[in-house]
Amino acid sequence: MALALLPAVVLAQSYPNKPIKLIVPFPPAGTTDIVGRIIADQLGKELGQTVIIENRAGGGGSIGADVVAKSAPDGYTLLVASVSTMAVNPAANPRIPYNNFTDFIPVANFVTVPNILVVHPSVPAKDIKEFIALLKKNPGKYSFASSGTAGIGHMMGELFLSASGTEMVHIPYKGAGPAITDVLGGQVPVLFDNLPSSKSHIDSGKFRLLAVAAPKRLAAYPNVPTFAEIGMKEVNDPAWYGLVAPAKTPKEIIDKLYAASVKAVNSPVTKEKLAQQGADPLANSPAEVAAQIKIEYDKMKVIVVNKGIKLD
């Protein structure tokens, strides 16, 4: 047994001795990409190696996630994990090529991020109450964009429609970046998103922020209510983004990655960059991440069944 364990021990002792690839399973400019790049810079400094971001978009995040699931368990190919890849996609897609519970080892969740509802300024509603009234008067007239079918924005939109008793047409995109582009252009009037990828457009007045999914109102937008405040607690969960490694990655490497993640997330430089995006540092333990994945998966499975959502 001692001889069998030797290669893993030696691997862990020398880790990392080359650049690390961090897979972002969505296109550039979305929240997963933004958070991944902020963390990657400081994570590389803590580990003493370059952490290279590689965008592998498609399949609602499943293509990039599958790349990591099938990579060597040596700590050199990692995934920026999210509710989409770890819970929503597995709940909605019976043909997903990876198992969210057995093909990965959680390392840490980096941040929590408010989810948001924004509209193009052409929408004749100045606040969330006016918006709901507008939708009720015009069932099915308006459409909403999301980062993709069964993505977190899509699921948030479905929860909102159920909670508000309204109807909109869902327009899925291949990532938040393309969805934002069309909402900016007015092709689609409504967007469910994470705050970081839409924040600059809110601040510039190109998007009107109507409600946030967060524990409390955001300091940057004190006049915008949370979904819980308007009686929609089921829509009020923020998103999270973290780090997972392929299954069978040695515990010693996971421990090194976790320790480096905690330092990276809590460094003053990273905290400042995350705060500018409206993201809150988290850096919880592998066990806590595993528990979060299970909770989110169970919740998303209920939505998928109730709404008849399929992704294949």
N, C-alpha and C positions, 0 to 999 in steps of 0.2 A: 504493500500500500504506500509506503514511504517513497519508493521509487516511482510509483504511478503519479504521485502528487508533485514530484520534483519539477517537471516541465512547467506546470502552472505557477509554482512558487518562483522559479527563475524568471518566468515571463513577467510576473507581477513586480518583482524586485527591480527589473530594468525599465519598467513602464513609467512614462512613455519615452521612447527613444527615437521617435519619428513623428511627423505631423499627424494630427487627428482629423478625420473627416466628420463633419457634423451635417447630417442630412436634414434639410428643411423640405418637408413633403408638399410644399405649396409654392406658387410663383413669388418672385420678388415683390416687395411693397406691401404685402399683407402683414398682419400682426405676427404670425409665426416667424416670418422672415425678419421683421424688425427686432423682435425679442431675441431671436437666435443670434443675430449679428451683434447686438449689445453684449450678450453674455459671452459669446465666443471670444471676443477680444480679451476680456479679463480672465476667462477660463484658461486661455492659452498662456497668459502670464503666470498664473498660479501653477500650471503644470510644467512650465518651462519648454513648451512646444507650441508651434503654430496650430491653431484650430481653424480649419478651412471650411467655409460654408459651401455646401453644394445643394442647389435647388433641384429636386426631383419631383416635379408636380404631376398630378393626374390622379383620377380615381378617387377624388375626395380625400386625398392624402394617403391612399392605400398603396400607391406605387412606391413612393419613397419609404413608407413604413416597411413594405415587403423587402426592399433592398437591404435594410438594416436587419430584419429578421433572419435573412439568409446569409448575412455576412459572417466572417470568422469571429468567434467570441474572444477577441483579443484586445478590445478597448479602443481600436483605431477607427471603427465606423459606428457612429452613434446617431440617435434620432432626437430631434426636437419634437417631443410628444405633446399632444393636445387632446382636448375632449373629442375632437373630430376623429383622430386616428385611434384613440384608445377606447372610445365608448360608442360614439355615434355610428361610425362606419361599421364596426363589428355587429352592432345591433340591427343595422338596416340592410346589410349585404350578406346573404347566406353563402355567397361564393367568394368571400374575401380570402385572399391567399395566405393570410397569417392568423394566428390565434393571439388575441390581445392579452390573454392571461398566461400563456405558456411559452410564447416565442420571445419574450422580452424580460429583462430584469430592470425594475425601476431604480433610478439613481436619486433623483430629487426633482421636485417641482420648483421652477425658478421663480415664477411670479403668478399673481392673480391679476386679471385685467377686467375692467368693467365692460359688459356688453351694452350696446346702445341701439336706439332707434333714431334714425335721422331721415329727413325728407329734403328734397330739392326745394329751394325757395319759391318755386312756382306753385307748390301745393298750398291751397288756401286754408291753412290751419296754423295758428300761431303757437298752440300748445297741445299737449297730449289729449286733453278733453275735447278740444275742437276737432282734432284728428279722428278720434273714435266716432264722434258725431258725424263727421264727413263720410267715413267709411260706411256707417249704418244707413246713411241716406243714399249711398251709391254702391250697393253690394256688387263686388266683382269688377268695378270700374277701374280700380287702381291695382298696380302690380308692385311687388317688392323684389329686390335683388338680394342675392346671397352669394357666398363664396362657392356654393355648389350644392347639389342635391345631397341631403343627409349631412351637410356641414353644420357647424354650430349655429350659423346665421339662419339657415333654413329651419332648424329645430326651434330656435328662438321665435322665428316668425310664426310657426305653427302653434306654439304655445300661446303667443299673443293673440292670434285669431280665435283660438278656443276660449281664452280668458275674457276677451272683449266681445265675443259674439259677433265678429265681423268677417268679411270675406275679401281676400285679395288673391291675385294670381301670382304664383311663385315663378321667378325667372332665375334659374341657376347659372352661375358662371364658373369658369375654371380658376377659381381663386378670388380673394378679396380685391386684388389690384384691378383686374378687368371689370369687376362689378362696380367698383368705385368710379372708374372712368366713364361708364355709361350713366351712372346716376349724376355725375358732374355735368354730363352733356344733356341731361334731361330726358334721355331715352327711357329711363325707368325712374319713377318719382320717389321711391321709398327704398331704404336699405337697413337691414339688420346686420350689425358689424361689431367688431371689437374696437375699443376706443383708439388704440395707437394708430391704426391704419387710416382712420378718418379724422383724427384730431386736428391736423393742420387745416383741413377743409371746413371744419366747424369754426375754428378760430378766425378763418378768413371770411366767414359768412357765406361760403359756397354750399354748406349744409346747414340745416336747422336741426338742432338737437332737441328731441322731444321728451326722452326718458332714458334712464340708465338702469342697468342691472348691477347693483352694488349694495353693500351693507348700509351705506348712508349716502347722502348727497355728496357730489364731488366738489371739493373746494374751488376748483376752476370754474364750475358752473353751478353756483349756489341756488339759482332759480329753477333748475331743472329737477323734477322729482324722480325718485326711484320708482320702479314698477311696484314695489311693495306698498309705497305710499298711496298708490291709486287702486289698491286692492287686487294686485296681480302678483302675489308672492311666488307663484309657480314660474314666473318669467324673470325673477329677480336674481338668479344665480350668475355670478361672474364666471369668466373663463379662466383656465389655467394653462400654463405652458411649462414643460419640464424636460427632463433628460431620461432616456432609457437606453439600455444596451442590449445586444443579442443575448438570448438565453445561453447559459453555461459559461458566461464571462466569469473568470475567477473572482471570488469574493474580495481578494486583496486589491484587484483593480477597481471593483465597484467602490470599495472603501476610499481609495485614492480619489476617484472621480467625485464621490460625495463630498469629501473634505474640501476639494478644490472648488466645487460648486457653491458650497456655503460661503467660502471666502470671496469668491467672485461676485456672488449676488449681494453680499453685504459690504463690499468695498464702497467707499464714498463716491468714486467715479461712476460705478455702475448704478448706485442708488440715484444719483443725480440724473443720469441718462434715462433710467426707468421712470423717474418722477416726471420728467418732461413729456413722457408718453402716456402718463396717467396710470402706470403699472405699479403694483405694490410688491416688494420683495417677499419671497416666501421661504424657499430653501428648506423644505421639510424632508423627513427621512424616507428611505426606500419603503419601509413598512407603511408609512402614512400615504405615500403615493399609491401603493397597491390598493389600499382601502378606498382612496378617492376614485380610482379607476372602476372598482366594483360598484360603488354607489352611483357613479355617472352612467355606467352601462345599464344597470337595472332601471334607472330613471328613463334613459333614452329608449330602452326596449318597450316600455309602456307607451311612449309617444309613437313609436314606429307602428306598433300593433293598432293603436287607436286611430291613427291617421292613414294606415295602409301604405306607409312609405316603403319604397323598394329602391335599392341601389345595386345594380349588377352590370 
